[in-house]
Amino acid sequence: MAWLILLLAAACEVVWAITLKKSDGFTHMGYGVTAVVFMIISFVLLAVAMKSLPAGTAYAVWTGLGALGAALIGMMILGEDRGLGRIISLALVLAGVVGLKYFSTEEPKAATDASAREKG
């Protein structure tokens, strides 16, 4: 479930990145407000996912998928550069995200609770 929440957080990151671009430096307030709302939603979902996933993995997947999605939409819709080097680099980002998913496990709830008791 944490991975699904993390995917939703990354999707929200894509939305806020694109709407932030479309806001043109907050001169189009509808886009600007949409960007801020999706930023907040994205951060909340990331925080929820981090309850069960390692922080480094969750953050890397969130930023990686967000960057990948924003770059792909930028290329497909906003007319941004589609050069081979850029596409290869984005493929490497995707490979890294897949690797993090493949080699990561959710943290056991008991271990998370025990570490919280030790700290506090």
C-alpha positions as CSV (number, residue, x, y, z in Angstrom):
1,M,0.0,0.0,0.0
2,A,2.9,2.4,0.8
3,W,4.2,2.0,-2.8
4,L,0.8,2.9,-4.2
5,I,0.7,6.0,-2.0
6,L,4.2,6.9,-3.1
7,L,3.1,6.6,-6.8
8,L,0.2,9.0,-6.1
9,A,2.6,11.4,-4.4
10,A,4.9,11.3,-7.4
11,A,1.9,11.9,-9.7
12,C,1.0,14.9,-7.7
13,E,4.6,16.1,-8.0
14,V,4.3,15.9,-11.8
15,V,1.1,18.0,-11.6
16,W,2.6,20.7,-9.5
17,A,5.8,20.9,-11.5
18,I,3.9,21.3,-14.8
19,T,1.3,23.8,-13.3
20,L,4.2,25.7,-11.7
21,K,5.7,26.1,-15.2
22,K,2.3,27.1,-16.6
23,S,1.9,29.7,-13.9
24,D,4.7,31.7,-15.5
25,G,6.2,32.9,-12.3
26,F,2.8,33.0,-10.6
27,T,1.5,35.5,-13.1
28,H,-1.4,33.1,-13.9
29,M,-2.7,32.5,-10.4
30,G,-5.0,29.6,-11.3
31,Y,-2.0,27.6,-12.2
32,G,0.0,28.9,-9.3
33,V,-2.7,28.0,-6.8
34,T,-3.1,24.5,-8.4
35,A,0.7,24.0,-8.1
36,V,0.7,24.9,-4.4
37,V,-2.3,22.6,-3.6
38,F,-0.7,19.7,-5.4
39,M,2.6,20.4,-3.6
40,I,0.9,20.1,-0.3
41,I,-0.9,16.9,-1.3
42,S,2.3,15.4,-2.7
43,F,4.2,16.1,0.6
44,V,1.4,14.7,2.7
45,L,1.3,11.5,0.6
46,L,5.1,11.2,0.7
47,A,5.0,11.5,4.5
48,V,2.4,8.8,4.7
49,A,4.4,6.5,2.5
50,M,7.5,7.1,4.6
51,K,5.7,5.6,7.6
52,S,6.4,2.2,6.0
53,L,9.2,2.8,3.5
54,P,12.8,3.8,4.2
55,A,13.2,7.5,3.9
56,G,16.0,7.5,1.4
57,T,14.1,5.0,-0.9
58,A,10.8,6.9,-0.7
59,Y,12.4,10.3,-1.3
60,A,14.5,9.0,-4.2
61,V,11.6,7.3,-5.9
62,W,9.3,10.3,-5.3
63,T,11.8,12.8,-6.8
64,G,12.8,10.4,-9.6
65,L,9.3,9.6,-10.8
66,G,8.3,13.3,-10.4
67,A,11.3,14.4,-12.5
68,L,10.7,11.7,-15.0
69,G,7.0,12.5,-15.4
70,A,7.6,16.2,-15.6
71,A,10.3,15.7,-18.2
72,L,8.2,13.4,-20.3
73,I,5.2,15.8,-20.2
74,G,7.6,18.7,-21.0
75,M,8.8,16.8,-24.1
76,M,5.4,15.6,-25.2
77,I,3.2,18.7,-24.5
78,L,5.5,21.7,-23.9
79,G,7.8,21.1,-26.8
80,E,10.9,20.6,-24.7
81,D,14.1,19.0,-26.1
82,R,13.8,15.4,-27.1
83,G,17.4,14.7,-27.7
84,L,18.8,11.2,-27.5
85,G,21.1,12.1,-24.5
86,R,18.1,13.4,-22.6
87,I,16.0,10.3,-23.3
88,I,18.9,8.0,-22.3
89,S,19.3,9.9,-19.1
90,L,15.6,9.7,-18.3
91,A,15.8,5.9,-18.9
92,L,18.6,5.7,-16.4
93,V,16.4,7.6,-13.8
94,L,13.7,5.0,-14.5
95,A,16.1,2.2,-14.1
96,G,17.2,3.6,-10.7
97,V,13.6,3.9,-9.5
98,V,12.9,0.3,-10.6
99,G,16.0,-0.9,-8.9
100,L,15.0,0.9,-5.6
101,K,11.6,-0.8,-5.8
102,Y,13.1,-4.2,-6.5
103,F,15.8,-4.1,-3.8
104,S,13.7,-2.3,-1.1
105,T,11.3,-3.7,1.4
106,E,8.8,-2.0,3.5
107,E,10.0,-1.5,7.1
108,P,8.3,-3.9,9.5
109,K,5.9,-2.0,11.7
110,A,7.4,-3.5,14.9
111,A,10.8,-2.2,14.0
112,T,9.5,1.3,13.4
113,D,7.6,1.3,16.7
114,A,10.7,0.0,18.6
115,S,13.0,2.7,17.2
116,A,10.4,5.3,18.0
117,R,10.3,4.1,21.6
118,E,14.1,4.2,21.9
119,K,14.2,7.8,20.7
120,G,11.6,9.0,22.9
